[in-house]
Amino acid sequence: MIGAIAAPRPVGVDELALQPAGALRALYRRTRFVAGIAFCVLSLGACVLVARRLSEASWPLEGAHVPLVFLAASAYLTTGSRRKSSWTGL
């Protein structure tokens, strides 16, 4: 007799159900990606501020050739990424 009486389902119950684990995993990955992008943007901003501060100083960038400075910085960053990739392969 109890099974014959069906109460209508309250509105909004579907929205209260827990999300599947895959959706939470995707949200976690998306959050990590956005946090990584934000960290990169903040790091680049800090580098610009430091470069502006150092460019006002008499040393070490006085009389430096800007293309050579960028070449040295890119070479250093490239070697750093290559070192990281070689360590992850071990």
TIRO-2110 file (N, C-alpha, C; in Angstrom, 1 decimal):
// TIRO-2110
0.8, -1.2, 0.0, N, 1, A
0.0, 0.0, 0.0, CA, 1, A
0.9, 1.3, 0.0, C, 1, A
2.0, 1.2, 0.7, N, 2, A
2.8, 2.4, 0.7, CA, 2, A
3.4, 2.7, -0.6, C, 2, A
3.8, 1.7, -1.4, N, 3, A
4.3, 1.9, -2.7, CA, 3, A
3.4, 2.5, -3.7, C, 3, A
2.1, 2.3, -3.4, N, 4, A
1.1, 2.9, -4.4, CA, 4, A
0.9, 4.4, -4.2, C, 4, A
1.3, 4.9, -3.1, N, 5, A
1.2, 6.4, -2.9, CA, 5, A
2.5, 7.0, -3.2, C, 5, A
2.6, 7.7, -4.3, N, 6, A
3.8, 8.3, -4.7, CA, 6, A
3.7, 9.8, -4.5, C, 6, A
4.6, 10.3, -3.7, N, 7, A
4.6, 11.8, -3.5, CA, 7, A
5.4, 12.4, -4.6, C, 7, A
4.9, 13.6, -5.1, N, 8, A
5.7, 14.3, -6.1, CA, 8, A
7.1, 14.6, -5.6, C, 8, A
8.0, 14.6, -6.5, N, 9, A
9.4, 14.9, -6.1, CA, 9, A
9.5, 16.4, -5.9, C, 9, A
10.2, 16.8, -4.9, N, 10, A
10.3, 18.3, -4.6, CA, 10, A
11.2, 18.9, -5.8, C, 10, A
10.9, 20.1, -6.1, N, 11, A
11.6, 20.8, -7.1, CA, 11, A
13.0, 21.2, -6.6, C, 11, A
14.0, 21.0, -7.4, N, 12, A
15.4, 21.3, -7.1, CA, 12, A
16.2, 20.2, -6.5, C, 12, A
15.6, 19.0, -6.3, N, 13, A
16.4, 17.9, -5.7, CA, 13, A
17.5, 17.5, -6.7, C, 13, A
17.3, 17.6, -7.9, N, 14, A
18.4, 17.2, -8.9, CA, 14, A
19.6, 18.1, -8.8, C, 14, A
19.4, 19.4, -8.4, N, 15, A
20.5, 20.3, -8.3, CA, 15, A
21.3, 20.0, -7.1, C, 15, A
20.7, 19.4, -6.1, N, 16, A
21.4, 19.1, -4.8, CA, 16, A
22.2, 17.8, -4.9, C, 16, A
22.0, 17.0, -5.9, N, 17, A
22.7, 15.8, -6.0, CA, 17, A
24.2, 16.0, -6.2, C, 17, A
25.0, 15.1, -5.7, N, 18, A
26.5, 15.3, -5.8, CA, 18, A
26.9, 15.1, -7.2, C, 18, A
27.9, 15.9, -7.6, N, 19, A
28.5, 15.8, -8.9, CA, 19, A
29.3, 14.5, -9.1, C, 19, A
29.4, 13.9, -10.2, N, 20, A
30.2, 12.7, -10.4, CA, 20, A
31.7, 13.1, -10.2, C, 20, A
32.5, 12.1, -9.9, N, 21, A
33.9, 12.3, -9.6, CA, 21, A
34.6, 12.9, -10.8, C, 21, A
34.2, 12.5, -12.0, N, 22, A
34.8, 13.0, -13.2, CA, 22, A
34.7, 14.5, -13.3, C, 22, A
33.5, 15.1, -12.9, N, 23, A
33.3, 16.5, -13.0, CA, 23, A
34.2, 17.2, -12.0, C, 23, A
34.3, 16.6, -10.8, N, 24, A
35.2, 17.2, -9.8, CA, 24, A
36.6, 17.2, -10.2, C, 24, A
37.0, 16.1, -10.9, N, 25, A
38.4, 16.0, -11.3, CA, 25, A
38.7, 17.1, -12.4, C, 25, A
37.7, 17.3, -13.3, N, 26, A
37.8, 18.3, -14.3, CA, 26, A
37.9, 19.7, -13.7, C, 26, A
37.1, 19.9, -12.7, N, 27, A
37.1, 21.2, -12.0, CA, 27, A
38.5, 21.5, -11.4, C, 27, A
39.0, 20.4, -10.8, N, 28, A
40.3, 20.5, -10.1, CA, 28, A
41.4, 20.8, -11.2, C, 28, A
41.4, 20.2, -12.3, N, 29, A
42.4, 20.4, -13.3, CA, 29, A
42.2, 21.8, -13.9, C, 29, A
41.0, 22.3, -14.1, N, 30, A
40.8, 23.6, -14.6, CA, 30, A
41.2, 24.6, -13.6, C, 30, A
41.0, 24.4, -12.3, N, 31, A
41.5, 25.3, -11.3, CA, 31, A
43.0, 25.4, -11.2, C, 31, A
43.6, 24.2, -11.3, N, 32, A
45.1, 24.2, -11.4, CA, 32, A
45.6, 25.0, -12.6, C, 32, A
45.0, 24.8, -13.7, N, 33, A
45.4, 25.5, -14.9, CA, 33, A
45.3, 27.0, -14.8, C, 33, A
44.2, 27.4, -14.3, N, 34, A
43.9, 28.9, -14.1, CA, 34, A
44.9, 29.4, -13.1, C, 34, A
45.2, 28.7, -12.0, N, 35, A
46.1, 29.1, -11.0, CA, 35, A
47.5, 29.2, -11.6, C, 35, A
47.9, 28.3, -12.5, N, 36, A
49.2, 28.3, -13.1, CA, 36, A
49.3, 29.5, -14.0, C, 36, A
48.3, 29.8, -14.8, N, 37, A
48.3, 31.0, -15.6, CA, 37, A
48.4, 32.3, -14.8, C, 37, A
47.7, 32.4, -13.7, N, 38, A
47.7, 33.5, -12.8, CA, 38, A
49.1, 33.7, -12.2, C, 38, A
49.8, 32.6, -11.8, N, 39, A
51.1, 32.6, -11.3, CA, 39, A
52.1, 33.1, -12.4, C, 39, A
51.9, 32.7, -13.6, N, 40, A
52.8, 33.1, -14.7, CA, 40, A
52.7, 34.6, -14.9, C, 40, A
51.4, 35.1, -14.9, N, 41, A
51.2, 36.5, -15.1, CA, 41, A
51.8, 37.3, -14.0, C, 41, A
51.6, 36.9, -12.8, N, 42, A
52.2, 37.6, -11.6, CA, 42, A
53.7, 37.6, -11.7, C, 42, A
54.3, 36.4, -12.1, N, 43, A
55.7, 36.4, -12.2, CA, 43, A
56.3, 37.3, -13.3, C, 43, A
55.6, 37.3, -14.4, N, 44, A
56.1, 38.2, -15.5, CA, 44, A
56.0, 39.7, -15.0, C, 44, A
54.9, 40.0, -14.3, N, 45, A
54.7, 41.4, -13.8, CA, 45, A
55.8, 41.7, -12.8, C, 45, A
56.2, 40.8, -11.9, N, 46, A
57.3, 41.0, -11.0, CA, 46, A
58.6, 41.2, -11.8, C, 46, A
58.8, 40.4, -12.8, N, 47, A
60.0, 40.5, -13.6, CA, 47, A
60.1, 41.9, -14.3, C, 47, A
59.0, 42.4, -14.8, N, 48, A
59.0, 43.7, -15.4, CA, 48, A
59.3, 44.8, -14.4, C, 48, A
58.7, 44.7, -13.2, N, 49, A
59.0, 45.7, -12.1, CA, 49, A
60.5, 45.6, -11.7, C, 49, A
61.1, 44.4, -11.6, N, 50, A
62.5, 44.3, -11.2, CA, 50, A
63.3, 44.9, -12.4, C, 50, A
63.0, 44.6, -13.6, N, 51, A
63.8, 45.1, -14.7, CA, 51, A
63.7, 46.6, -14.8, C, 51, A
62.5, 47.2, -14.5, N, 52, A
62.5, 48.7, -14.4, CA, 52, A
63.3, 49.2, -13.3, C, 52, A
63.3, 48.6, -12.2, N, 53, A
64.1, 49.0, -11.1, CA, 53, A
65.6, 48.9, -11.4, C, 53, A
66.0, 47.8, -12.0, N, 54, A
67.4, 47.6, -12.3, CA, 54, A
67.9, 48.5, -13.5, C, 54, A
67.0, 48.9, -14.4, N, 55, A
67.3, 49.8, -15.5, CA, 55, A
67.6, 51.2, -15.0, C, 55, A
67.0, 51.5, -13.8, N, 56, A
67.3, 52.9, -13.2, CA, 56, A
68.6, 52.9, -12.5, C, 56, A
69.1, 51.7, -12.1, N, 57, A
70.4, 51.6, -11.4, CA, 57, A
71.5, 51.7, -12.3, C, 57, A
72.7, 52.0, -11.8, N, 58, A
73.9, 52.2, -12.6, CA, 58, A
74.5, 50.8, -13.0, C, 58, A
74.2, 49.8, -12.3, N, 59, A
74.8, 48.5, -12.5, CA, 59, A
73.7, 47.5, -12.3, C, 59, A
73.5, 46.5, -13.0, N, 60, A
74.4, 45.8, -14.0, CA, 60, A
74.0, 46.0, -15.4, C, 60, A
72.9, 46.8, -15.7, N, 61, A
72.5, 47.0, -17.0, CA, 61, A
72.9, 48.2, -17.7, C, 61, A
73.8, 48.9, -17.1, N, 62, A
74.3, 50.2, -17.8, CA, 62, A
75.1, 49.8, -19.0, C, 62, A
74.7, 50.3, -20.1, N, 63, A
75.4, 50.1, -21.4, CA, 63, A
75.3, 48.7, -21.9, C, 63, A
74.3, 48.0, -21.4, N, 64, A
74.1, 46.6, -21.9, CA, 64, A
73.4, 46.6, -23.3, C, 64, A
73.7, 45.7, -24.1, N, 65, A
73.0, 45.6, -25.4, CA, 65, A
71.7, 44.8, -25.2, C, 65, A
70.6, 45.4, -25.4, N, 66, A
69.3, 44.8, -25.1, CA, 66, A
69.1, 43.4, -25.8, C, 66, A
69.4, 43.4, -27.1, N, 67, A
69.3, 42.1, -27.7, CA, 67, A
70.1, 40.9, -27.1, C, 67, A
71.3, 41.3, -26.7, N, 68, A
72.1, 40.3, -26.0, CA, 68, A
71.6, 39.9, -24.7, C, 68, A
71.0, 40.8, -24.0, N, 69, A
70.4, 40.5, -22.7, CA, 69, A
69.2, 39.5, -22.9, C, 69, A
68.4, 39.8, -23.9, N, 70, A
67.3, 38.9, -24.1, CA, 70, A
67.7, 37.5, -24.6, C, 70, A
68.8, 37.5, -25.4, N, 71, A
69.4, 36.2, -25.9, CA, 71, A
69.9, 35.4, -24.7, C, 71, A
70.6, 36.1, -23.8, N, 72, A
71.1, 35.4, -22.6, CA, 72, A
69.9, 34.9, -21.7, C, 72, A
68.9, 35.7, -21.5, N, 73, A
67.8, 35.3, -20.7, CA, 73, A
67.0, 34.1, -21.3, C, 73, A
66.8, 34.2, -22.6, N, 74, A
66.1, 33.0, -23.3, CA, 74, A
67.0, 31.8, -23.3, C, 74, A
68.3, 31.9, -23.4, N, 75, A
69.2, 30.7, -23.3, CA, 75, A
69.1, 30.1, -21.9, C, 75, A
69.1, 31.0, -20.9, N, 76, A
69.0, 30.5, -19.5, CA, 76, A
67.7, 29.8, -19.3, C, 76, A
66.6, 30.4, -19.7, N, 77, A
65.3, 29.7, -19.5, CA, 77, A
65.2, 28.4, -20.3, C, 77, A
65.7, 28.4, -21.5, N, 78, A
65.7, 27.2, -22.3, CA, 78, A
66.5, 26.0, -21.6, C, 78, A
67.6, 26.3, -21.1, N, 79, A
68.4, 25.3, -20.4, CA, 79, A
67.6, 24.8, -19.1, C, 79, A
67.0, 25.7, -18.5, N, 80, A
66.2, 25.4, -17.3, CA, 80, A
65.1, 24.4, -17.6, C, 80, A
64.4, 24.7, -18.7, N, 81, A
63.3, 23.8, -19.1, CA, 81, A
63.8, 22.4, -19.6, C, 81, A
65.0, 22.4, -20.2, N, 82, A
65.6, 21.2, -20.7, CA, 82, A
66.1, 20.4, -19.5, C, 82, A
66.6, 21.0, -18.4, N, 83, A
67.0, 20.3, -17.2, CA, 83, A
65.8, 19.7, -16.6, C, 83, A
64.7, 20.4, -16.5, N, 84, A
63.5, 19.9, -15.9, CA, 84, A
63.0, 18.6, -16.6, C, 84, A
63.0, 18.7, -18.0, N, 85, A
62.5, 17.6, -18.7, CA, 85, A
63.4, 16.4, -18.6, C, 85, A
64.7, 16.6, -18.4, N, 86, A
65.7, 15.5, -18.3, CA, 86, A
65.5, 14.8, -16.9, C, 86, A
65.2, 15.6, -15.9, N, 87, A
65.0, 15.0, -14.6, CA, 87, A
63.7, 14.3, -14.5, C, 87, A
62.7, 14.7, -15.2, N, 88, A
61.4, 13.9, -15.2, CA, 88, A
61.5, 12.6, -15.9, C, 88, A
62.5, 12.5, -16.8, N, 89, A
62.6, 11.2, -17.5, CA, 89, A
63.3, 10.1, -16.7, C, 89, A
63.9, 10.5, -15.6, N, 90, A
64.7, 9.5, -14.8, CA, 90, A
63.7, 8.6, -14.0, C, 90, A
END
